[in-house]
Amino acid sequence: MDDMADNIKLGVAALLAGAGIYGFYYWGDQSVLRVVSVVVGFLAGAALGFWTAPGQRFYRFSQEAVQEARKVSWPTRKETLQTTGVVLAFVVLMAVFMWVVDAGLLWVVKSLMGRES
């Protein structure tokens, strides 16, 4: 029976979010009402969805994900800048290489077709 209630709640939550989107298009001339309708629709849908079993599981999952993210050893600013520099240098090097290969192949094709210029 709880699954049925959760499905009904999720359906109503989706309808509330859909109503917010509908309000966005219904109040086409009034920008404040457009934003309010979307925000209220999505917040009401999310609040209702939170009170379902899948909503509670998602909340627990997100809390665990935050805890795991705190355990990550993030690189320092210096390491990030050095890695970014290496990546950019490699991208430039590969771009030049691809340009040389492309120009060489173009020259070969033109030579084979007798259209040297």
Phi and psi in degrees as GROMACS dihedral restraints (atoms count N, CA, C in turn):
[ dihedral_restraints ]
;  ai    aj    ak    al  type     phi  dphi    fc
    3     4     5     6     1   -66.4    20    10
    4     5     6     7     1   -35.4    20    10
    6     7     8     9     1   -61.3    20    10
    7     8     9    10     1   -39.9    20    10
    9    10    11    12     1   -64.8    20    10
   10    11    12    13     1   -43.9    20    10
   12    13    14    15     1   -64.4    20    10
   13    14    15    16     1   -41.5    20    10
   15    16    17    18     1   -63.5    20    10
   16    17    18    19     1   -41.2    20    10
   18    19    20    21     1   -63.7    20    10
   19    20    21    22     1   -39.9    20    10
   21    22    23    24     1   -65.0    20    10
   22    23    24    25     1   -44.8    20    10
   24    25    26    27     1   -60.8    20    10
   25    26    27    28     1   -43.4    20    10
   27    28    29    30     1   -65.0    20    10
   28    29    30    31     1   -37.4    20    10
   30    31    32    33     1   -63.5    20    10
   31    32    33    34     1   -44.2    20    10
   33    34    35    36     1   -65.6    20    10
   34    35    36    37     1   -37.5    20    10
   36    37    38    39     1   -62.6    20    10
   37    38    39    40     1   -41.5    20    10
   39    40    41    42     1   -65.3    20    10
   40    41    42    43     1   -38.5    20    10
   42    43    44    45     1   -65.0    20    10
   43    44    45    46     1   -37.9    20    10
   45    46    47    48     1   -64.4    20    10
   46    47    48    49     1   -43.0    20    10
   48    49    50    51     1   -64.0    20    10
   49    50    51    52     1   -40.6    20    10
   51    52    53    54     1   -63.8    20    10
   52    53    54    55     1   -36.9    20    10
   54    55    56    57     1   -64.4    20    10
   55    56    57    58     1   -36.9    20    10
   57    58    59    60     1   -63.1    20    10
   58    59    60    61     1   -41.5    20    10
   60    61    62    63     1   -67.1    20    10
   61    62    63    64     1   -40.7    20    10
   63    64    65    66     1   -60.0    20    10
   64    65    66    67     1   -43.1    20    10
   66    67    68    69     1   -61.4    20    10
   67    68    69    70     1   -32.5    20    10
   69    70    71    72     1   -60.0    20    10
   70    71    72    73     1   -41.8    20    10
   72    73    74    75     1   -84.2    20    10
   73    74    75    76     1   -28.9    20    10
   75    76    77    78     1   -66.4    20    10
   76    77    78    79     1   -43.5    20    10
   78    79    80    81     1   -97.2    20    10
   79    80    81    82     1    63.9    20    10
   81    82    83    84     1   -65.5    20    10
   82    83    84    85     1   -30.4    20    10
   84    85    86    87     1   -90.0    20    10
   85    86    87    88     1   -18.3    20    10
   87    88    89    90     1  -110.5    20    10
   88    89    90    91     1    99.0    20    10
   90    91    92    93     1   -63.6    20    10
   91    92    93    94     1   -35.1    20    10
   93    94    95    96     1   -66.2    20    10
   94    95    96    97     1   -45.1    20    10
   96    97    98    99     1   -65.3    20    10
   97    98    99   100     1   -33.3    20    10
   99   100   101   102     1   -62.4    20    10
  100   101   102   103     1   -48.0    20    10
  102   103   104   105     1   -65.7    20    10
  103   104   105   106     1   -44.9    20    10
  105   106   107   108     1   -60.8    20    10
  106   107   108   109     1   -42.5    20    10
  108   109   110   111     1   -64.2    20    10
  109   110   111   112     1   -40.9    20    10
  111   112   113   114     1   -67.3    20    10
  112   113   114   115     1   -46.3    20    10
  114   115   116   117     1   -63.2    20    10
  115   116   117   118     1   -47.1    20    10
  117   118   119   120     1   -65.1    20    10
  118   119   120   121     1   -43.3    20    10
  120   121   122   123     1   -60.3    20    10
  121   122   123   124     1   -46.7    20    10
  123   124   125   126     1   -70.7    20    10
  124   125   126   127     1   -38.3    20    10
  126   127   128   129     1   -66.5    20    10
  127   128   129   130     1   -41.2    20    10
  129   130   131   132     1   -65.0    20    10
  130   131   132   133     1   -42.3    20    10
  132   133   134   135     1   -63.8    20    10
  133   134   135   136     1   -42.5    20    10
  135   136   137   138     1   -66.5    20    10
  136   137   138   139     1   -39.9    20    10
  138   139   140   141     1   -63.9    20    10
  139   140   141   142     1   -43.5    20    10
  141   142   143   144     1   -67.9    20    10
  142   143   144   145     1   -40.2    20    10
  144   145   146   147     1   -65.3    20    10
  145   146   147   148     1   -28.7    20    10
  147   148   149   150     1   -63.8    20    10
  148   149   150   151     1   -31.8    20    10
  150   151   152   153     1   -85.8    20    10
  151   152   153   154     1    14.6    20    10
  153   154   155   156     1  -103.8    20    10
  154   155   156   157     1   164.1    20    10
  156   157   158   159     1   -61.2    20    10
  157   158   159   160     1   -44.9    20    10
  159   160   161   162     1   -62.8    20    10
  160   161   162   163     1   -34.2    20    10
  162   163   164   165     1   -65.2    20    10
  163   164   165   166     1   -40.3    20    10
  165   166   167   168     1   -67.2    20    10
  166   167   168   169     1   -39.7    20    10
  168   169   170   171     1   -63.9    20    10
  169   170   171   172     1   -41.1    20    10
  171   172   173   174     1   -63.3    20    10
  172   173   174   175     1   -40.4    20    10
  174   175   176   177     1   -63.2    20    10
  175   176   177   178     1   -44.8    20    10
  177   178   179   180     1   -63.2    20    10
  178   179   180   181     1   -41.5    20    10
  180   181   182   183     1   -60.4    20    10
  181   182   183   184     1   -43.8    20    10
  183   184   185   186     1   -66.6    20    10
  184   185   186   187     1   -35.6    20    10
  186   187   188   189     1   -65.6    20    10
  187   188   189   190     1   -41.3    20    10
  189   190   191   192     1   -65.9    20    10
  190   191   192   193     1   -36.6    20    10
  192   193   194   195     1   -64.6    20    10
  193   194   195   196     1   -39.2    20    10
  195   196   197   198     1   -64.2    20    10
  196   197   198   199     1   -41.8    20    10
  198   199   200   201     1   -63.0    20    10
  199   200   201   202     1   -41.5    20    10
  201   202   203   204     1   -66.7    20    10
  202   203   204   205     1   -38.0    20    10
  204   205   206   207     1   -64.4    20    10
  205   206   207   208     1   -30.5    20    10
  207   208   209   210     1   -71.0    20    10
  208   209   210   211     1   -22.9    20    10
  210   211   212   213     1   -81.4    20    10
  211   212   213   214     1   -13.1    20    10
  213   214   215   216     1   -69.4    20    10
  214   215   216   217     1   140.2    20    10
  216   217   218   219     1   -89.8    20    10
  217   218   219   220     1    97.7    20    10
  219   220   221   222     1   -77.9    20    10
  220   221   222   223     1   145.5    20    10
  222   223   224   225     1   -70.0    20    10
  223   224   225   226     1   155.9    20    10
  225   226   227   228     1   -75.3    20    10
  226   227   228   229     1   170.0    20    10
  228   229   230   231     1   -60.8    20    10
  229   230   231   232     1   -41.3    20    10
  231   232   233   234     1   -62.7    20    10
  232   233   234   235     1   -45.7    20    10
  234   235   236   237     1   -62.2    20    10
  235   236   237   238     1   -39.8    20    10
  237   238   239   240     1   -64.4    20    10
  238   239   240   241     1   -45.0    20    10
  240   241   242   243     1   -65.5    20    10
  241   242   243   244     1   -39.7    20    10
  243   244   245   246     1   -64.8    20    10
  244   245   246   247     1   -44.7    20    10
  246   247   248   249     1   -64.0    20    10
  247   248   249   250     1   -41.8    20    10
  249   250   251   252     1   -62.1    20    10
  250   251   252   253     1   -41.6    20    10
  252   253   254   255     1   -62.3    20    10
  253   254   255   256     1   -42.5    20    10
  255   256   257   258     1   -63.3    20    10
  256   257   258   259     1   -43.8    20    10
  258   259   260   261     1   -62.9    20    10
  259   260   261   262     1   -45.9    20    10
  261   262   263   264     1   -63.3    20    10
  262   263   264   265     1   -41.4    20    10
  264   265   266   267     1   -62.6    20    10
  265   266   267   268     1   -41.5    20    10
  267   268   269   270     1   -64.8    20    10
  268   269   270   271     1   -40.2    20    10
  270   271   272   273     1   -62.8    20    10
  271   272   273   274     1   -44.1    20    10
  273   274   275   276     1   -64.0    20    10
  274   275   276   277     1   -44.1    20    10
  276   277   278   279     1   -60.4    20    10
  277   278   279   280     1   -44.5    20    10
  279   280   281   282     1   -66.8    20    10
  280   281   282   283     1   -36.4    20    10
  282   283   284   285     1   -63.4    20    10
  283   284   285   286     1   -44.0    20    10
  285   286   287   288     1   -64.2    20    10
  286   287   288   289     1   -43.0    20    10
  288   289   290   291     1   -59.9    20    10
  289   290   291   292     1   -46.9    20    10
  291   292   293   294     1   -64.0    20    10
  292   293   294   295     1   -35.7    20    10
  294   295   296   297     1   -65.8    20    10
  295   296   297   298     1   -43.1    20    10
  297   298   299   300     1   -63.6    20    10
  298   299   300   301     1   -44.3    20    10
  300   301   302   303     1   -62.7    20    10
  301   302   303   304     1   -44.8    20    10
  303   304   305   306     1   -61.7    20    10
  304   305   306   307     1   -45.9    20    10
  306   307   308   309     1   -63.8    20    10
  307   308   309   310     1   -39.6    20    10
  309   310   311   312     1   -64.3    20    10
  310   311   312   313     1   -44.6    20    10
  312   313   314   315     1   -64.9    20    10
  313   314   315   316     1   -38.6    20    10
  315   316   317   318     1   -61.3    20    10
  316   317   318   319     1   -43.4    20    10
  318   319   320   321     1   -62.6    20    10
  319   320   321   322     1   -42.4    20    10
  321   322   323   324     1   -63.2    20    10
  322   323   324   325     1   -46.0    20    10
  324   325   326   327     1   -62.9    20    10
  325   326   327   328     1   -44.9    20    10
  327   328   329   330     1   -62.1    20    10
  328   329   330   331     1   -40.2    20    10
  330   331   332   333     1   -63.6    20    10
  331   332   333   334     1   -43.2    20    10
  333   334   335   336     1   -67.4    20    10
  334   335   336   337     1   -30.5    20    10
  336   337   338   339     1   -89.0    20    10
  337   338   339   340     1    -3.7    20    10
  339   340   341   342     1    74.5    20    10
  340   341   342   343     1    27.7    20    10
  342   343   344   345     1  -114.7    20    10
  343   344   345   346     1    46.9    20    10
  345   346   347   348     1   -65.5    20    10
  346   347   348   349     1   130.9    20    10
